[in-house]
């Protein structure tokens, strides 16, 4: 493997082609073993051990196919990537199953807190050019990773990546970063590990500009900033624009039941699923 500093890889003009960082040797064997584990608590514990052994040398970048998608993943600084690599039978299982059941070719999917892109990438299995996939991600590092995953899967014409966050008003926010989990960056929490200034806009404004008149599924995971993003939207949006289904990590201070939603379940991935009655 190249001895160039890994953190500079995505910033350089000569980014290595997909496949350069594939697992090899014993690490590949351990990874493949993790893929065939059944979905139970014992297998989950085994997967944790396999992951720990594989990453013992602090492998910073891994190119791997998961869910029939080409992915460049960064397991050392993104918790979601670590789960996605070694626990595919556990990672967002309920969420992905419901996506397969509810998304159609002409569906509208809104992905707030896109991370490295997995939800938007998964949605391309069901949505084509007659539908829309709008993703929002303000973290500069995650934007570059998301863009790379879009590019290697040739989804440029399907996924619309908006390089902004969603909040209650249009302004620049300080995004707090977590070095061990870049996907957990937040505009309302502090980690004491660095910050970056990011632009945010109200959801309703962006939807109007994009001429969105319905939302079949909205997924939002923005580290406790969900009320800032959704409460102003629900106060002003017509009911016809209310998402039919919501995946949300933190619904505290958002009265979705009062808004007409039915709580379905809290998933293993700590997301709540709501359906509009």
PyMOL commands that set and color helices and strands:
alter all, ss='L'
color gray80, all
select helices_A, chain A and resi 6-11+25-35+41-57+79-86+93-102+118-123+140-152+182-184+203-209+226-236+239-241
alter helices_A, ss='H'
color red, helices_A
select strands_A, chain A and resi 62-66+69-73+108-112+132-136+159-162+165-166+171-176+195-201+217-220+245-248+261-266+272-276
alter strands_A, ss='S'
color yellow, strands_A
deselect
rebuild
show_as cartoon
